[in-house]
Amino acid sequence: MNDTVIVIPTYNERENVQQIAAAALNHSPDAHILFVDDNSPDGTGRIADEMASSDTRIHVLHKERKEGLGRAYIAGFHWALERNYQYIFEMDADFSHNPADVPRLREAAESGADLVLGSRYIGGIRVINWPLNRLILSKGASLYVRLITGMPFMDPTGGFKCFRRRVLESIDLDSIRSNGYSFQIEMTHTAWLQGFQIQEVPITFEERREGQSKMSSGIVFEALWMVWKLAARCRFRRSPRKAQ
């Protein structure tokens, strides 16, 4: 499975990077990991470099300054495409996404899905250790996105994904300017408008074990206005693509 890379953005995740790498490689021993470090001041990048020096499956991309989640993923996608990976994952560093689910998402992509979304809300709610207000905000955001954009997905704001290479090749990645929730929404919406086959796979989401959440009011407000911009694109007709 060395045609697979798991892109993991990091900012001040020194408590998690070693454990998440070990868990991911335990469940997907033939996959590679790319840490995209956003110039963490806590030494996360140095720890990732030390791991990479002793395991050829681990790679590190250092950003010169903190630019946010979206820019980190875009840099990681470019890196992966340049190296001919066929299955390119998004996954958080904090164990909110379970590395044990990577093979299930990969299996769905191998079975024909172009983009696989790890979904917290398909077939029920599977979220651990969230306060009620956070759950209500997340569920409300998902409903808001579906209503405004027309996308049919139960969890359009989630960040645990598997892209087949051709999806990312078809997108002008440098034109994607959003971050946070809105980055996840914009990437899925772009693939959906282009007619790619998108499948949701149920996952269990667990609030981070170590470190500090990166959620902020700015991230929420960005998502609120971004969906209207995306909705304006829906006037263009979607054209389902042929399976490849």
MIDOSE-1310 file (N, C-alpha, C; in nm, 2 decimals, decimal comma, always signed):
residues 244
mndt	+0,08/-0,12/+0,00/+0,00/+0,00/+0,00/+0,09/+0,13/+0,00; +0,21/+0,12/-0,06/+0,30/+0,23/-0,06/+0,26/+0,34/-0,16; +0,14/+0,31/-0,23/+0,08/+0,42/-0,31/-0,01/+0,51/-0,23; -0,01/+0,49/-0,10/-0,09/+0,57/-0,01/-0,01/+0,66/+0,08
vivi	-0,06/+0,79/+0,09/+0,01/+0,88/+0,19/-0,10/+0,94/+0,28; -0,07/+0,95/+0,40/-0,16/+1,01/+0,50/-0,10/+1,15/+0,53; -0,17/+1,26/+0,49/-0,12/+1,39/+0,52/-0,17/+1,44/+0,65; -0,08/+1,48/+0,74/-0,12/+1,52/+0,88/-0,07/+1,66/+0,90
ptyn	-0,15/+1,76/+0,90/-0,10/+1,89/+0,94/-0,07/+1,90/+1,09; +0,03/+1,98/+1,13/+0,06/+1,99/+1,27/+0,09/+2,13/+1,30; +0,05/+2,17/+1,42/+0,09/+2,30/+1,48/+0,08/+2,28/+1,63; +0,20/+2,28/+1,70/+0,20/+2,25/+1,84/+0,14/+2,12/+1,88
eren	+0,19/+2,01/+1,82/+0,13/+1,88/+1,85/+0,24/+1,79/+1,90; +0,34/+1,84/+1,97/+0,45/+1,76/+2,02/+0,40/+1,64/+2,10; +0,29/+1,65/+2,17/+0,24/+1,54/+2,25/+0,18/+1,43/+2,17; +0,15/+1,45/+2,04/+0,08/+1,36/+1,96/+0,15/+1,30/+1,85
vqqi	+0,25/+1,36/+1,79/+0,31/+1,32/+1,66/+0,37/+1,18/+1,67; +0,44/+1,15/+1,77/+0,50/+1,01/+1,78/+0,39/+0,90/+1,79; +0,29/+0,93/+1,87/+0,19/+0,83/+1,90/+0,10/+0,81/+1,77; +0,07/+0,92/+1,70/-0,02/+0,91/+1,59/+0,05/+0,84/+1,47
aaaa	+0,18/+0,87/+1,46/+0,26/+0,80/+1,35/+0,27/+0,65/+1,38; +0,29/+0,61/+1,51/+0,30/+0,47/+1,54/+0,17/+0,40/+1,52; +0,06/+0,47/+1,56/-0,08/+0,41/+1,54/-0,11/+0,39/+1,39; -0,08/+0,50/+1,31/-0,12/+0,49/+1,17/-0,04/+0,38/+1,10
lnhs	+0,09/+0,37/+1,13/+0,17/+0,27/+1,06/+0,14/+0,13/+1,12; +0,09/+0,12/+1,24/+0,05/-0,01/+1,29/-0,07/-0,06/+1,21; -0,16/+0,02/+1,18/-0,28/-0,02/+1,11/-0,27/-0,02/+0,96; -0,17/+0,06/+0,91/-0,15/+0,07/+0,76/+0,01/+0,06/+0,74
pdah	+0,07/-0,05/+0,76/+0,22/-0,06/+0,76/+0,28/-0,02/+0,63; +0,21/-0,03/+0,52/+0,27/+0,00/+0,39/+0,24/+0,14/+0,34; +0,17/+0,22/+0,42/+0,14/+0,36/+0,39/+0,25/+0,44/+0,43; +0,26/+0,56/+0,37/+0,35/+0,67/+0,41/+0,28/+0,78/+0,49
ilfv	+0,35/+0,85/+0,57/+0,29/+0,96/+0,64/+0,37/+1,09/+0,60; +0,30/+1,20/+0,58/+0,36/+1,33/+0,56/+0,31/+1,42/+0,67; +0,39/+1,46/+0,75/+0,36/+1,57/+0,85/+0,39/+1,70/+0,78; +0,29/+1,79/+0,78/+0,31/+1,93/+0,73/+0,31/+2,02/+0,85
ddns	+0,42/+2,06/+0,89/+0,43/+2,14/+1,02/+0,43/+2,29/+0,99; +0,34/+2,36/+1,06/+0,31/+2,50/+1,03/+0,40/+2,59/+1,12; +0,53/+2,55/+1,12/+0,63/+2,63/+1,19/+0,60/+2,63/+1,34; +0,57/+2,51/+1,40/+0,53/+2,50/+1,54/+0,64/+2,55/+1,63
pdgt	+0,61/+2,64/+1,72/+0,72/+2,68/+1,82/+0,75/+2,59/+1,93; +0,67/+2,48/+1,94/+0,69/+2,38/+2,05/+0,78/+2,27/+2,02; +0,84/+2,27/+1,90/+0,94/+2,16/+1,86/+0,87/+2,04/+1,79; +0,75/+2,06/+1,75/+0,68/+1,95/+1,68/+0,76/+1,91/+1,55
gria	+0,80/+2,01/+1,47/+0,88/+1,98/+1,35/+1,01/+1,90/+1,38; +1,08/+1,94/+1,48/+1,20/+1,87/+1,52/+1,17/+1,72/+1,55; +1,07/+1,70/+1,63/+1,03/+1,56/+1,66/+1,00/+1,48/+1,54; +0,92/+1,54/+1,45/+0,89/+1,47/+1,32/+1,01/+1,44/+1,24
dema	+1,10/+1,54/+1,23/+1,23/+1,51/+1,16/+1,31/+1,39/+1,22; +1,31/+1,38/+1,35/+1,38/+1,27/+1,41/+1,31/+1,14/+1,38; +1,18/+1,14/+1,37/+1,11/+1,01/+1,33/+1,14/+0,98/+1,18; +1,14/+1,08/+1,10/+1,17/+1,06/+0,96/+1,31/+1,01/+0,93
ssdt	+1,40/+1,05/+1,02/+1,54/+1,01/+1,00/+1,56/+0,86/+1,03; +1,46/+0,80/+1,10/+1,48/+0,66/+1,13/+1,37/+0,57/+1,07; +1,28/+0,63/+0,99/+1,17/+0,55/+0,93/+1,14/+0,61/+0,79; +1,17/+0,54/+0,68/+1,16/+0,59/+0,55/+1,01/+0,61/+0,51
rihv	+0,92/+0,56/+0,59/+0,78/+0,58/+0,56/+0,73/+0,72/+0,61; +0,81/+0,79/+0,69/+0,77/+0,92/+0,75/+0,84/+1,03/+0,68; +0,77/+1,13/+0,64/+0,82/+1,25/+0,57/+0,77/+1,38/+0,64; +0,85/+1,48/+0,63/+0,81/+1,61/+0,69/+0,83/+1,72/+0,59
lhke	+0,72/+1,81/+0,59/+0,73/+1,93/+0,51/+0,71/+2,05/+0,60; +0,81/+2,13/+0,61/+0,81/+2,25/+0,70/+0,76/+2,37/+0,63; +0,66/+2,44/+0,69/+0,62/+2,56/+0,64/+0,70/+2,67/+0,71; +0,72/+2,78/+0,64/+0,81/+2,89/+0,69/+0,73/+2,97/+0,80
rkeg	+0,60/+2,97/+0,79/+0,52/+3,05/+0,89/+0,38/+2,98/+0,90; +0,31/+3,01/+1,01/+0,18/+2,96/+1,03/+0,08/+3,02/+0,93; +0,02/+2,93/+0,85/-0,08/+2,98/+0,75/-0,21/+2,91/+0,76; -0,23/+2,81/+0,85/-0,36/+2,75/+0,87/-0,37/+2,62/+0,80
lgra	-0,48/+2,55/+0,84/-0,51/+2,41/+0,80/-0,51/+2,40/+0,65; -0,59/+2,49/+0,58/-0,61/+2,47/+0,44/-0,48/+2,48/+0,36; -0,39/+2,58/+0,40/-0,27/+2,60/+0,33/-0,17/+2,48/+0,35; -0,18/+2,42/+0,47/-0,10/+2,31/+0,50/-0,14/+2,19/+0,42
yiag	-0,27/+2,17/+0,40/-0,32/+2,05/+0,32/-0,28/+2,08/+0,17; -0,30/+2,20/+0,12/-0,26/+2,23/-0,02/-0,12/+2,20/-0,04; -0,03/+2,24/+0,05/+0,11/+2,21/+0,03/+0,13/+2,06/+0,03; +0,06/+1,99/+0,12/+0,08/+1,84/+0,13/+0,03/+1,77/+0,00
fhwa	-0,08/+1,82/-0,05/-0,14/+1,76/-0,17/-0,04/+1,78/-0,29; +0,02/+1,90/-0,30/+0,12/+1,92/-0,41/+0,23/+1,82/-0,39; +0,28/+1,81/-0,27/+0,39/+1,72/-0,24/+0,35/+1,58/-0,28; +0,23/+1,53/-0,25/+0,19/+1,39/-0,28/+0,18/+1,37/-0,43
lern	+0,12/+1,47/-0,50/+0,10/+1,45/-0,64/+0,23/+1,45/-0,72; +0,33/+1,52/-0,67/+0,46/+1,52/-0,73/+0,53/+1,39/-0,72; +0,49/+1,31/-0,62/+0,55/+1,18/-0,59/+0,46/+1,06/-0,63; +0,36/+1,09/-0,70/+0,28/+0,98/-0,77/+0,20/+0,89/-0,67
yqyi	+0,17/+0,94/-0,55/+0,08/+0,87/-0,47/-0,06/+0,86/-0,53; -0,13/+0,75/-0,51/-0,26/+0,73/-0,58/-0,38/+0,75/-0,48; -0,35/+0,73/-0,35/-0,46/+0,75/-0,25/-0,40/+0,85/-0,15; -0,46/+0,96/-0,13/-0,41/+1,07/-0,05/-0,51/+1,10/+0,06
femd	-0,47/+1,08/+0,18/-0,56/+1,10/+0,30/-0,54/+1,23/+0,37; -0,65/+1,28/+0,43/-0,64/+1,39/+0,53/-0,67/+1,32/+0,66; -0,59/+1,35/+0,76/-0,62/+1,30/+0,90/-0,56/+1,40/+1,00; -0,63/+1,41/+1,11/-0,58/+1,50/+1,22/-0,47/+1,43/+1,30
adfs	-0,39/+1,51/+1,37/-0,28/+1,46/+1,45/-0,32/+1,42/+1,59; -0,44/+1,46/+1,63/-0,47/+1,45/+1,77/-0,56/+1,33/+1,81; -0,57/+1,23/+1,73/-0,65/+1,11/+1,75/-0,80/+1,13/+1,75; -0,84/+1,25/+1,71/-0,99/+1,27/+1,69/-1,03/+1,18/+1,57
hnpa	-0,94/+1,15/+1,48/-0,96/+1,05/+1,37/-0,89/+0,92/+1,41; -0,95/+0,81/+1,41/-0,89/+0,69/+1,45/-0,81/+0,63/+1,33; -0,68/+0,61/+1,35/-0,60/+0,55/+1,24/-0,65/+0,41/+1,19; -0,72/+0,34/+1,28/-0,77/+0,21/+1,25/-0,87/+0,22/+1,14
dvpr	-0,93/+0,34/+1,11/-1,03/+0,35/+1,00/-0,97/+0,38/+0,87; -0,84/+0,40/+0,86/-0,77/+0,43/+0,73/-0,80/+0,32/+0,63; -0,78/+0,19/+0,67/-0,80/+0,08/+0,57/-0,94/+0,08/+0,52; -1,04/+0,11/+0,60/-1,18/+0,11/+0,55/-1,21/+0,22/+0,45
lrea	-1,15/+0,34/+0,47/-1,16/+0,45/+0,38/-1,09/+0,41/+0,25; -0,98/+0,35/+0,26/-0,90/+0,31/+0,14/-0,98/+0,20/+0,06; -1,04/+0,11/+0,13/-1,12/+0,01/+0,07/-1,24/+0,07/-0,01; -1,30/+0,17/+0,04/-1,41/+0,23/-0,03/-1,36/+0,30/-0,16
aesg	-1,24/+0,36/-0,15/-1,18/+0,42/-0,27/-1,14/+0,32/-0,37; -1,09/+0,21/-0,33/-1,06/+0,10/-0,42/-1,18/+0,04/-0,49; -1,29/+0,05/-0,42/-1,42/-0,01/-0,47/-1,49/+0,09/-0,57; -1,43/+0,21/-0,59/-1,49/+0,29/-0,69/-1,51/+0,44/-0,65
adlv	-1,51/+0,47/-0,52/-1,53/+0,61/-0,48/-1,41/+0,69/-0,51; -1,43/+0,81/-0,57/-1,32/+0,90/-0,60/-1,28/+0,98/-0,47; -1,38/+1,01/-0,39/-1,35/+1,08/-0,26/-1,43/+1,01/-0,15; -1,36/+0,97/-0,05/-1,43/+0,91/+0,06/-1,43/+1,00/+0,18
lgsr	-1,54/+1,02/+0,24/-1,56/+1,11/+0,36/-1,58/+1,02/+0,48; -1,50/+1,04/+0,58/-1,52/+0,98/+0,71/-1,63/+1,06/+0,78; -1,75/+0,99/+0,80/-1,86/+1,06/+0,85/-1,90/+1,03/+0,99; -1,92/+1,14/+1,07/-1,96/+1,13/+1,21/-2,11/+1,11/+1,22
yigg	-2,18/+1,14/+1,12/-2,33/+1,15/+1,13/-2,41/+1,06/+1,04; -2,35/+0,98/+0,95/-2,43/+0,90/+0,87/-2,47/+0,77/+0,95; -2,60/+0,75/+0,95/-2,65/+0,63/+1,03/-2,65/+0,65/+1,18; -2,65/+0,78/+1,22/-2,65/+0,80/+1,36/-2,54/+0,90/+1,40
irvi	-2,52/+0,93/+1,53/-2,42/+1,02/+1,57/-2,31/+0,94/+1,65; -2,19/+0,96/+1,61/-2,07/+0,89/+1,67/-1,97/+0,99/+1,71; -1,99/+1,06/+1,81/-1,89/+1,16/+1,86/-1,87/+1,13/+2,01; -1,74/+1,13/+2,05/-1,71/+1,10/+2,19/-1,65/+1,22/+2,26
nwpl	-1,69/+1,26/+2,38/-1,63/+1,36/+2,46/-1,65/+1,50/+2,41; -1,76/+1,53/+2,34/-1,79/+1,66/+2,30/-1,90/+1,71/+2,40; -1,89/+1,84/+2,44/-2,00/+1,90/+2,51/-2,12/+1,92/+2,42; -2,24/+1,93/+2,47/-2,36/+1,93/+2,39/-2,36/+2,05/+2,30
nrli	-2,31/+2,17/+2,35/-2,31/+2,29/+2,26/-2,22/+2,27/+2,14; -2,11/+2,20/+2,15/-2,02/+2,17/+2,04/-2,09/+2,08/+1,94; -2,16/+1,98/+1,99/-2,23/+1,89/+1,90/-2,34/+1,96/+1,83; -2,41/+2,04/+1,90/-2,52/+2,12/+1,83/-2,47/+2,21/+1,72
lskg	-2,35/+2,28/+1,75/-2,29/+2,36/+1,65/-2,25/+2,28/+1,53; -2,19/+2,17/+1,55/-2,14/+2,09/+1,44/-2,26/+2,03/+1,35; -2,36/+1,98/+1,42/-2,47/+1,93/+1,35/-2,54/+2,04/+1,27; -2,56/+2,16/+1,34/-2,62/+2,27/+1,28/-2,54/+2,32/+1,15
asly	-2,41/+2,32/+1,16/-2,33/+2,36/+1,05/-2,34/+2,26/+0,93; -2,35/+2,13/+0,96/-2,37/+2,03/+0,86/-2,51/+2,06/+0,79; -2,61/+2,08/+0,86/-2,74/+2,11/+0,80/-2,74/+2,24/+0,72; -2,68/+2,34/+0,77/-2,66/+2,47/+0,70/-2,59/+2,45/+0,57
vrli	-2,48/+2,37/+0,57/-2,41/+2,35/+0,44/-2,50/+2,28/+0,34; -2,57/+2,17/+0,39/-2,65/+2,10/+0,30/-2,76/+2,18/+0,24; -2,82/+2,26/+0,32/-2,93/+2,35/+0,27/-2,89/+2,45/+0,17; -2,78/+2,51/+0,20/-2,73/+2,63/+0,12/-2,67/+2,58/-0,01
tgmp	-2,58/+2,47/-0,01/-2,51/+2,43/-0,12/-2,58/+2,32/-0,20; -2,67/+2,25/-0,14/-2,74/+2,14/-0,21/-2,66/+2,00/-0,20; -2,54/+2,01/-0,14/-2,47/+1,88/-0,13/-2,55/+1,78/-0,04; -2,55/+1,65/-0,07/-2,63/+1,56/+0,00/-2,56/+1,49/+0,12
fmdp	-2,44/+1,53/+0,16/-2,36/+1,46/+0,25/-2,40/+1,50/+0,39; -2,40/+1,40/+0,48/-2,44/+1,42/+0,62/-2,33/+1,49/+0,70; -2,21/+1,48/+0,66/-2,10/+1,54/+0,74/-2,00/+1,62/+0,65; -2,05/+1,73/+0,59/-1,96/+1,80/+0,49/-1,85/+1,88/+0,55
tggf	-1,85/+1,89/+0,68/-1,74/+1,97/+0,75/-1,63/+1,88/+0,80; -1,64/+1,75/+0,79/-1,54/+1,66/+0,85/-1,41/+1,67/+0,78; -1,30/+1,63/+0,85/-1,17/+1,64/+0,79/-1,09/+1,51/+0,78; -1,16/+1,40/+0,78/-1,10/+1,27/+0,76/-1,14/+1,22/+0,63
kcfr	-1,05/+1,22/+0,53/-1,09/+1,19/+0,39/-0,98/+1,11/+0,32; -1,03/+1,05/+0,21/-0,93/+0,98/+0,12/-0,97/+1,03/-0,02; -0,87/+1,09/-0,09/-0,89/+1,14/-0,23/-0,82/+1,04/-0,32; -0,88/+1,00/-0,42/-0,81/+0,94/-0,53/-0,73/+1,04/-0,60
rrvl	-0,62/+1,01/-0,66/-0,53/+1,10/-0,72/-0,59/+1,19/-0,82; -0,68/+1,13/-0,90/-0,74/+1,21/-1,01/-0,82/+1,32/-0,97; -0,88/+1,31/-0,85/-0,96/+1,42/-0,80/-0,87/+1,54/-0,77; -0,76/+1,53/-0,70/-0,68/+1,64/-0,67/-0,61/+1,69/-0,80
esid	-0,58/+1,61/-0,89/-0,53/+1,65/-1,02/-0,62/+1,74/-1,10; -0,75/+1,72/-1,08/-0,85/+1,79/-1,15/-0,88/+1,93/-1,09; -0,84/+1,95/-0,97/-0,87/+2,08/-0,90/-0,75/+2,18/-0,91; -0,78/+2,30/-0,93/-0,68/+2,40/-0,92/-0,65/+2,43/-0,78
ldsi	-0,56/+2,36/-0,72/-0,54/+2,36/-0,57/-0,51/+2,50/-0,52; -0,43/+2,58/-0,60/-0,39/+2,71/-0,55/-0,50/+2,81/-0,55; -0,61/+2,78/-0,61/-0,73/+2,86/-0,61/-0,82/+2,84/-0,49; -0,79/+2,74/-0,41/-0,86/+2,71/-0,29/-0,80/+2,80/-0,18
rsng	-0,88/+2,89/-0,14/-0,82/+2,99/-0,04/-0,87/+2,98/+0,10; -0,97/+2,90/+0,12/-1,03/+2,89/+0,26/-0,95/+2,80/+0,35; -0,98/+2,81/+0,48/-0,91/+2,73/+0,58/-1,02/+2,67/+0,67; -0,98/+2,59/+0,77/-1,07/+2,54/+0,87/-1,18/+2,46/+0,81
ysfq	-1,30/+2,47/+0,87/-1,42/+2,40/+0,82/-1,44/+2,43/+0,68; -1,43/+2,56/+0,64/-1,46/+2,60/+0,51/-1,37/+2,54/+0,40; -1,25/+2,51/+0,44/-1,16/+2,43/+0,35/-1,22/+2,30/+0,32; -1,26/+2,23/+0,42/-1,32/+2,09/+0,40/-1,44/+2,10/+0,31
iemt	-1,52/+2,20/+0,34/-1,65/+2,22/+0,26/-1,61/+2,25/+0,12; -1,52/+2,34/+0,09/-1,49/+2,38/-0,04/-1,43/+2,27/-0,12; -1,34/+2,19/-0,06/-1,28/+2,08/-0,14/-1,38/+1,97/-0,18; -1,47/+1,94/-0,08/-1,57/+1,84/-0,12/-1,67/+1,90/-0,22
htaw	-1,71/+2,02/-0,21/-1,80/+2,09/-0,30/-1,74/+2,09/-0,44; -1,61/+2,12/-0,45/-1,54/+2,13/-0,58/-1,54/+1,99/-0,65; -1,51/+1,89/-0,57/-1,51/+1,75/-0,63/-1,66/+1,71/-0,67; -1,75/+1,75/-0,59/-1,89/+1,72/-0,61/-1,94/+1,78/-0,74
lqgf	-1,91/+1,91/-0,76/-1,95/+1,98/-0,88/-1,89/+1,92/-1,00; -1,77/+1,87/-0,99/-1,70/+1,81/-1,11/-1,75/+1,67/-1,14; -1,85/+1,62/-1,06/-1,91/+1,49/-1,09/-1,84/+1,37/-1,04; -1,75/+1,39/-0,95/-1,68/+1,27/-0,89/-1,77/+1,19/-0,80
qiqe	-1,74/+1,06/-0,79/-1,82/+0,98/-0,70/-1,77/+1,00/-0,56; -1,86/+1,04/-0,47/-1,83/+1,07/-0,33/-1,91/+0,97/-0,24; -1,84/+0,91/-0,15/-1,90/+0,81/-0,06/-1,87/+0,85/+0,09; -1,97/+0,84/+0,17/-1,95/+0,86/+0,32/-1,93/+0,72/+0,38
vpit	-1,83/+0,71/+0,47/-1,81/+0,59/+0,55/-1,82/+0,63/+0,70; -1,90/+0,55/+0,78/-1,91/+0,59/+0,92/-1,78/+0,58/+1,00; -1,75/+0,68/+1,08/-1,64/+0,67/+1,17/-1,69/+0,72/+1,30; -1,60/+0,69/+1,41/-1,63/+0,75/+1,54/-1,53/+0,86/+1,56
feer	-1,57/+0,98/+1,60/-1,49/+1,09/+1,62/-1,47/+1,11/+1,77; -1,35/+1,13/+1,82/-1,32/+1,14/+1,96/-1,25/+1,28/+1,98; -1,29/+1,35/+2,07/-1,22/+1,48/+2,10/-1,08/+1,46/+2,14; -0,99/+1,55/+2,10/-0,85/+1,53/+2,11/-0,81/+1,49/+2,25
regq	-0,70/+1,40/+2,26/-0,65/+1,35/+2,39/-0,55/+1,44/+2,45; -0,47/+1,50/+2,37/-0,36/+1,59/+2,42/-0,36/+1,72/+2,34; -0,30/+1,83/+2,40/-0,28/+1,95/+2,32/-0,41/+2,04/+2,32; -0,41/+2,14/+2,25/-0,51/+2,24/+2,25/-0,58/+2,25/+2,12
skms	-0,72/+2,26/+2,13/-0,80/+2,27/+2,01/-0,77/+2,39/+1,93; -0,77/+2,38/+1,79/-0,75/+2,50/+1,70/-0,87/+2,57/+1,66; -0,99/+2,52/+1,71/-1,12/+2,58/+1,68/-1,12/+2,73/+1,73; -1,18/+2,82/+1,65/-1,19/+2,96/+1,69/-1,32/+3,01/+1,62
sgiv	-1,36/+3,13/+1,67/-1,48/+3,19/+1,61/-1,45/+3,24/+1,47; -1,33/+3,27/+1,44/-1,29/+3,31/+1,30/-1,31/+3,20/+1,20; -1,28/+3,07/+1,24/-1,30/+2,96/+1,16/-1,45/+2,93/+1,13; -1,53/+2,95/+1,24/-1,67/+2,93/+1,22/-1,73/+3,04/+1,13
feal	-1,69/+3,16/+1,14/-1,75/+3,27/+1,06/-1,70/+3,26/+0,92; -1,58/+3,21/+0,89/-1,54/+3,19/+0,76/-1,62/+3,09/+0,69; -1,66/+2,98/+0,76/-1,74/+2,88/+0,70/-1,88/+2,93/+0,67; -1,93/+3,02/+0,76/-2,07/+3,07/+0,74/-2,08/+3,15/+0,61
wmvw	-1,98/+3,23/+0,58/-2,00/+3,31/+0,45/-1,95/+3,23/+0,33; -1,86/+3,14/+0,35/-1,80/+3,06/+0,24/-1,91/+2,98/+0,16; -2,00/+2,93/+0,24/-2,10/+2,84/+0,17/-2,19/+2,92/+0,07; -2,21/+3,05/+0,10/-2,28/+3,12/+0,00/-2,21/+3,14/-0,13
klaa	-2,08/+3,16/-0,12/-1,99/+3,17/-0,24/-2,00/+3,03/-0,31; -2,00/+2,92/-0,24/-2,00/+2,79/-0,31/-2,14/+2,77/-0,37; -2,24/+2,82/-0,30/-2,38/+2,80/-0,35/-2,39/+2,87/-0,49; -2,32/+2,98/-0,51/-2,33/+3,05/-0,63/-2,28/+2,97/-0,75
rcrf	-2,18/+2,88/-0,72/-2,13/+2,79/-0,82/-2,23/+2,69/-0,87; -2,33/+2,66/-0,79/-2,42/+2,55/-0,82/-2,50/+2,57/-0,94; -2,50/+2,69/-1,00/-2,58/+2,72/-1,12/-2,51/+2,64/-1,24; -2,39/+2,60/-1,22/-2,32/+2,53/-1,32/-2,36/+2,38/-1,31
rrsp	-2,40/+2,32/-1,41/-2,45/+2,18/-1,41/-2,34/+2,08/-1,37; -2,38/+1,99/-1,29/-2,28/+1,88/-1,25/-2,29/+1,78/-1,36; -2,17/+1,72/-1,39/-2,16/+1,62/-1,50/-2,10/+1,50/-1,43; -2,17/+1,39/-1,41/-2,11/+1,27/-1,35/-2,00/+1,22/-1,44
rkaq	-1,89/+1,18/-1,37/-1,78/+1,13/-1,45/-1,79/+0,97/-1,46; -1,73/+0,93/-1,57/-1,72/+0,78/-1,59/-1,62/+0,72/-1,49; -1,65/+0,60/-1,45/-1,56/+0,53/-1,36/-1,43/+0,50/-1,43; -1,32/+0,51/-1,36/-1,19/+0,47/-1,41/-1,12/+0,38/-1,32
